[in-house]
């Protein structure tokens, strides 16, 4: 069954009017329509309110929990889960007590986790929903916890359900413990016992390993090393390697990490390298890493973090020689990946390489140089304040969003305030404009809020009137911090956004397929044009126009997401020149979901991501609009700078 059953949106003008009101954020129209006689209209209006998040509609949505039509009740519960505040728990608990529809039960439990307080968490567990809803209860506990709401009874419930025969409950309970450190604190013995018993291919294992890593007990290093060696799922091996980074690991564990550089999965090898980079190396380990680098000259994605490890372990000559060689022999992306290794090196040659990177025409290289400068300052302050300030201000004055994203926050250090950091940031801000500079503008406003002072406050007050709501919100937050008061940004006006072409959507069909031919293989994604019509229409147009052809995947975080679609800049800071609205859908962010990247609410453009594993913390914050149906094994193999060779769209019929 689809996440939301079709309601003939693409052919019914009454439902299309609701979607257009959703795009225009017209809460008054939607509040009127949830009282309509037509159940399809009531349901679609409630569903639209999940995206608009108009809290004045909460009482009417609560009334819809008693509607005679299940779809209306489901969409009402879903919309309540997305409200930012003021949702009372009692009506949700009362509805859950008598509701028998499993889909509605699930949405009510989700709404409690997204909005309830500690008392409602205890009430939920006392209510004892049917066993079939236990996976939902586990996720709800995680949602409570991610908002800082925890309770000992909830932790006890999770631990009891780690040993259930139901794999989904077990996985979700493990996810909650791995995601929310407060839930797992003091429970490491139980986590260890469960890990001893679970099957090596149990998806719960990756989350339990994450929970074990937060315990920080060095005695767990051999256990984690064993999972890294033997787990059949690459994602579990990734979490084992990552968990070792939090432990004072023994030399044996470092040896396992070195061996994992040859793991059959490229993202496991990369994670092992990143973990090694933060550890102290014995002479034997130094020799082993050096031998690996000599034997694998082309594996720059794994070698780059190893260079950071070499720098930390007092091998500057090799690092400097490698970075200099990559500057001329490698792609800009590879060269950029090597630059962070310069951060701990205090040598004239390292300074020369850093200065050259900051001046580089390729902004990916310059941004990596800014990060290296900021990291060096963190480790050397207050020594070298003049040089650090000069380098950071030189980068910031270029006005590029990538450089501002990394450089503005570094300038908030108190050592830079008397040197004119606020003046530099204010002058740069005045050169910026949406849509292209949105992320740079918000980075500057956030930094000015931290710095404070008359210059910062003047810029922040002026930005409260900016046409884009994300800029206004950043200004309000910055001004609140700078003045130690509460400043609220006006909600309107909204930026322009593409209108919906219903004829185009009708031709696409309800579930068009987006087919990506990548250098690793073919990925087929089924889109949901009824839940996210504006997003689907826009992304398919980009694909049909060839905009995605040759575009790299600029961000890959092992066992999190693969992200691409930046055809404007190809570094993650580019967009198509228009902003889409955030369309909140009933598609959860699980393995293979297609979601839209954004810099905040209603800032989506052309970039998309695909999670490697469940990521429910993204639900409600990002537009989810499709699901990989074929080629997830290809997605798993994608690395930074792999590319979409071509993209095409295959319409589907209503049948």
N, C-alpha and C positions, 0 to 999 in steps of 0.2 A: 504494500500500500504506500502511495506517495506521502511525503511529509505533510502535505496539505492537499486534500482532494480537490480536483478541478472544479471551478464554479463558472466556467464559460466566460471568463474575464475578457478574452480577446474579441468576443462578439456581442457583449452586453453593454450598451452605453451607460446604464445606471451604475454598473460596477466600475467602468472606466472613469466615470466622474469622481468616484471615490479615490481611485488611484491618483488622479490629477490633484485632488485635494491633499492627498498624502504628500505628493511631490512639492506642493506649495505650502506644506505645513499648516493647512487650514483646519485647526482643531475644532472651530465652531461648526463647520459643515459636517465634520465627522461625528461630533457629539449629537447632532441632529439625526444623522443617518443610523446611529445604533438604536434608535427608537422606531425604525421603519417597520412596516408590516411584512415586507419581504425578508424572509430569513437569510437569503443569500446576501442581501444588502447589509443587514445587521452584522453578519459574520465578517464580511469584507471591511466594513467600517471599523469593527473592533480590531481586525488584523492590521489595518492601516494605522490605528492608534499606537500599535507597538513601535512603529517607526517615528511617529510624531511625538510620542511621549508627553501628551497633554495631561498633566495631573488633575486638571479640573474634571476630566472624564472618569476618574476613578469610581465615584459613587454609581454612575450608570453602568460601568463595566461590572461592578460587583453585583448589580441587579441582574445582569445577563447570566450570571452563574446559575440562575434558576430558569433560564430559557428552556423551552420544550425541545429545541433543536440542538443536537449534540455539537454540530460544527460551531454554532454560535457560542456555546459554553466553552468549547476548546479555545476559540480565538480570544474570547474575553479573558480566560485564565492566562493565555500566552501574553496578551497585551499588559496585564497587570504585572507580570514578571519583568517587564521592560521599564516600568515606571521608576523614575529616579528617587522618589520619596513618597511618603504619606499613604502607603498601602497598609490598611489595617490587617492584622493576621487573623483575627477572630472569624471574619466571614470566609476566609480561605479554608481554615480548619473545619468550620462548620460544613462547608460544601464538600470537603474531602470526606467527611464522616458519612455522608449519605450518597455521594456520587458512586455509580457502579460502572461507568464507561472507563475502560483502562486508559485511553488516550487522554481523557480529561483529568483523571487521577494524576497521571504523569505531569501534566501541565500545572496542576495545582501544587504538587510537591515542588516543582521547579520554582513556581512563584514564591513559595515560602522561603526556599533557599536564597532567592535573589533579593528578598525584601524584608524578611522576618527578623525578630530580635531573639535573644537567648531564651526567653520564656517560650516563644513559639517553637523553637527548636526542641525543647523538652516536651512540649505539647505534641509535636509531630511524632516523636518517638513513643510517647504514651498512647497515641492513637492507634499504633500498630497497623499501618496499611497492609493490604494483602501481600503475601510473600512475592507475588509476581512484580510488585512495585519496589522490591528491595534494591535493585540497581538504581532506581530513581532516588530513593532515600539516601543512598551512599553519595550520589552526586550532589544532592541537596545539602548534605553535611559539608561537602567540599565547598559549595557556594557560600554557605554561612561562614565557613572558615576563611575563605578568601576576602571576606568583608570584615574579618577580625572577630567574628562571633563563634566562640567555641564553648564546649561544655564537656565535663568528664563523662557524662552519660553518652554523649555522641561518640567520644573516643572508644568507650567500652563497646558500643554497638558495632563500630567499624572493626575492632579487633575480633569480636565474635564472628563476624561475617567474612573474615579472611579465610576461614576454613569451610565455608559453605561449598556445596557441590555445584552451585550455580556459577558458571564462569564469569558472567557479566557482573553479578554482585561482587564477586571476589575481585575482579579487575577494578571496579569503581571504588570499592573500599580501599584498595591499594593506592589508587590514584589520589584519593583524599588524603591519605597519610603521606604520600610523596609530595603532594602539592602544598600542603599546609603544615609547616614545621611544628606549629603549636599542637597539632593533633598527634604528632608522632613523638613529641618530647617525652623522654622517660619510658618509652615503650620499645626500645631497641631489642630487648630479649625476645619479645613476642614476634617482632619482625624477623629476627634471625631464625626462630623456630619454624615459622611459616616458610621461609626461604629453604629451609632444610627439606621440607616436604613437597613443595610445589614442583610440578613438572618443569623441565628446563625450557620448554616452549610455551609455558603459561604466560599470557600477556601481563598478568599481575606482577610478574617478576621485575619488569623494568621499573615500575613505580615503587616497589618495595626496596629495590637497590638505591633509588633516589632517597627514600626515607632513611635508609641506613647511612648513607653518606652524610646526612645532616647531623647525625649523632656524633660524628667526629672522633670515633673511637679507633685508635690505631690497631687494636686487635682484630678489627674487621677487614684489614687490608688483605690477608690471605684469602678470605671468603670472596671479596670483590674480585681479586685477581683470578680466582678459579672461574667465576662467572664470565670474566672477560675472555678467558681462554676457551670456554666450552659452550657458552649459550648459543643455540642455533639461530636465534633472531638477532639480526644486526643491531636493532634498536636496543635490545637488552645489553648487548656488549658495549654499546655506546654509553648507556647509563652506568655500567660498571666502571668504565674508564673515567667517566666524569666524576663519579662518586669518590674515586681514589684521589682526586685533586683536593678534596677537603680533609684528607687524612695525612698525618705524618708517616708516610709509607716506608716500609722496610726496603732494603736493597733488592730483595727478591721480587717485590711488587714492581719496582722500577724496571727490572729485567722483563717482566711480563708486558709492561707498557712498551718497551723497546721492541719486543717480539710482535706486538700488535701493530706496529708500523707496517707490517707485511700482511695485515688482515685482508681477507678477500673482499671486504667492502670498503670503499674509499672513505666513507664518512666515519667509520670506526677508526681507521688509521689516522685520520685527521684529528679526531677527538683524543686519541692516545698521544699524539704529538702535542696538542694543546695542554694536556695534563702534565706531560713531561716538562714542558716549558716552564712551569711554575715550581718545579722541584729542584732540590740540590742533587748534583750528579757526582758519583764517585769517579775516580780515574777510569775504571772499567766501563762505566756507563758513557763517559765522554768518548772513549775510544769506540764503543759500539755505535753511538749516534753518528760519529764521524764516518765510520765505515758504511753506515746505512746511507748517508748523504752522498758519499763517493759512488755507491752502487746504484743510486736512483737519481741521476741528475735532472730528469725531466718531471719528477713528481713535486712540483713547486708548491702545490696546495698543502702537502704534508711537510715539506721542507721549511716553509715560511715560519710556522710556529717553533720549529726546532731551532731556527736561527735565534729566536728570542731566548730559548733555553741556553744556547751557546753563549749569548751575551751575558746572561745572568751568572753563568758558570765560568766566567773569566776566560773566554776565548775570543777576544775582540778582533784579532787579525783575520781569522777565518770569516767572521761576520762581515767585516768591512770589505774584504775581498769579494765575498759573495754578493753583497748588495751592489757594489760597484759593477760587477759583471752583469747582474740582472738588469741594471739600469740600461745597458746597451744591447743585451742579448735576449731579453725577455719581453713579453707584452707589458703594456702599462699596468694591467691588472696584477700580474705576477710581481712586477717591481713594487707596486703599492703594497702588496702583501708582505714584502720583505722589510719595508721601512720601519715598522714598529720595533724591530730588533735594534735600531740605533738608539732608542730611548735611554738605556742605562750606560751608554758608552760616552765617556768624557774624553774626547780626543779631537784634534784639529780635523782629521779626515772625516770623522763622523759629523762634525759641525758643517763641513763643506757639503757633504751629501745631503744633510737636512736642509740647508739653505737652497740647494739646487732643487730639491723636491718641492719646497714651498713656492718656488717660482715656476714650476713646471706647467706647461700648457694643458696637460691632461689633468682635469680636476680630481680624478680618482687618486692620482699620485699626490697632488697638493694636499688633499684631505688626509691622506695617510701621514703625510709629513706633519700636519697640524696635530694629529693624534700623538705622534711620537714626541713632539715638542711639549705637549700638555703632560704626557706621562713622565718625561724627563723632569719637568718642573716639580711634579708631585714627589719625586724621589730626591731632589736636590735642594728644594727651597730651604732657606732663603738665598742660598748661593746662586749667583747668576741671574738675579731678578731683572737686570737691565736687558740682558740678551733675550731672556724668555719673553719679556714684554715687547721688545722690538719684533721678535718673530711672530708672536700672536697677533699684534696689531697690524703687521704687514699683511698677514693672511686675512684678517677680518675686513680690512679696508678693500679687499678685492670684491666684497659684497656678494660672493657666491653662497647659495644656501648650504652646500656641503661644508664649506669652510666655516661658515657661521655656526652650523650645527655642532661642530666639534670645538671651535675656537671661542665662541661667546661665553660658554660656561667656564672655560679655563680662566678667562679674564675677571671672573668674579672673586678671585683670590684677594684677600685683604691687602696683600703686598702691592697689588696693582692699582688699588683705588686712588692713592695720592699721586699716581703717575698719569692719571687722566683716562682710566679705563672707561668710565661712564661717558665721557666726551667722545671717545673713539666710537663706542657702540651707538651713541645717539646720532653722530654724523653719518655712520654707515646706514642706520635704519632709515634715514631720510632719503636714501637713494634706492630703496627697495619698493617693490609693488607686487600685488597679487595679479595673476595666479602663480607666476613662475617662482616668486621668492617667498611663498607662504611659510615654508619650514624655517627659512632664515629669519624671517620677521618674528616668528614666535620664539625662536631661540634667543634673539636679541632682547625681546621684551621680558622673557624669563630672567635673563642675566641682569637686566636693569632693575628688576624687582629685587634681586638679591643685593645689588650694589647700593640702591637707594640714593638719596641726595636730591637736590633741586633739579639738576639736569635730567636724571632718570625719571623723576616724578613728572616733569613737563612732557617728556615723550610719552610716558604711559597714559597720562590724562588725554593727550591728543589722540592716542590710538583707541580710546574708548569709543570714538565716533567712526572708526574704520568701517567700510562697507561689508567686510567679511566677518562673520560671527566668530570664527576661530581666532582671528586677530583681536577682536574685542574681548573675548574670554581670556586670552593670554594677558592682555593689558590689565584686565580687572584683577586677575590673580597676582600679577606683578605689583600692581598698585596696593593691593591688600597687604602683601608682604612688606613693601617699602614703607608703608604708613602705619602698619600694625592696626589696620581697620578692616572692615568687611566691605568690599566694593563689588557691586553686581553689574555685570555687563548687560546692556539691552539685548533682547533676543532677536530683534529684527533691525534692519532688513536682512534678507537672505541673498546670497549671490545668485546670479543667473545660472540656469541649469538646462540641459537639453530637454526639449519637449518630447513627449512620447508619440511615436508614429504607430497608430494601431493597425494600419494596413501592413506595415512592415512586420509587426509582431504576428499578425495573422498568417503571413506567408512563412514565417519561421516555424510556426507550430508550437505546441506547448512545451516540448522538450527537445529543442535543436541540439545538435552535437557540435562541439568545438573540437577539431582534430588538430593536434600539434605534432608536426614532424620535427623531432629534435635530433641532435647529433648522437643521442643515445638510443633513439627508437621513437615509436609512435605512442602518443598519449591521447585517448579519447575521453571526452568529458561531456556528460549529459547535463544540459542547463535547464533551469526552471524559469520559464518566461512568465509564468503566472504569479510566482511569489516575488520575483525581482525584475519586473518588466523594463524599467529604465536601464538597469545594469546590463541585462542580457542584450537589449537592443544596441547599446553603445559598444559593448565588447565585441559583439558579432560584426558590427560595422567596421571596427578597427581591423578585425581579422580579414573580412572580405576586401578591405582596401589595401591589404598587404602591409599594414603598419607593423605587425609583429614579426614579419619575416626578417631573420638575421639578428633578432634582439636577444641579448644574453639573459641568463638567470644571474642576477647581480647579488643575490643573498641566499645562502644555504646554511641553515643552522641544524646540525645533526639531531635527528629525532624531534624536530620542531617543524620547520617549514622550508619549502623551496619557494622563492619569490622571483618574479620577473615581470615583463610587460612594460618596462620603461623605455619606450621607443624615442623619447625626446632627448634624453641624456645618457641612458644606459647605465647609470650608477645608483639609481634608487631615489634621486632627487628631482626627477623630471615628471612632467604630466602633459596631458593633451591640450592644455589651455582652457579647459572647462572643468567645473566641479560637478560630480554627480551627488545625488542625495544618498545617505545611508539608508538602505532598505533592509530592515530587520525581518528575517524569515524564520520559518520553523525548521530550517535545515541546521542541524548541529554541526559544530566544527569537529569532525572526527577524521580518521584516516581517509585521505582522498577527497575531502571537501574542497571545493573551489571557493575561495574568499577574495574579497577586494581589500587591498592595502589602502591605508589612509593616514593622514596626519591629524586626524580628529574627525569629529562628527561632520558629515556632509562635505568632506574634502576628497572623496574618491575620484580617481581619474582613469588611468589605464593599467595600473599595476595590480597584479593578482598573486595569490599564494596558494599552495597546497600543503596541508599538514602531513607529516609522516605518521602521526599517531593522534589519538584523541586530545583535543585542546578546548575543553568546554569553557575555560575562562575567557575565550574569545567570543562566546555566544552573546548576542545582543550588542556587541561593540563594533562588529565588522559585518558587512554584507556577505552572506553565504548564498551562492546562487548556482551551484552545480556540484556534481560528484563524478570523480574518475570512474569510468566503467570498464576501461581496458588500458593497460599500460602502467599500472601503479608500480610494477617492478622497474619500469623505466624511470619514473619519478624518483624512486629510491636511489638510483644511480646518478642522478643529476648533481653536478658540482658547480661551484662558482665559475662563471664564464662559459659553461656549456650554453648552447644556443637553440632557439627555435629556428629551424631552417625555413619552415613555412607553416602557415596556419590556414585552415579552411573551415567553413561552416556547412553542416548538412542539416537542412530543414527536416522536420518530421511532421507527420499527419496527426490529426486528432485521434485516429484509430489506434 
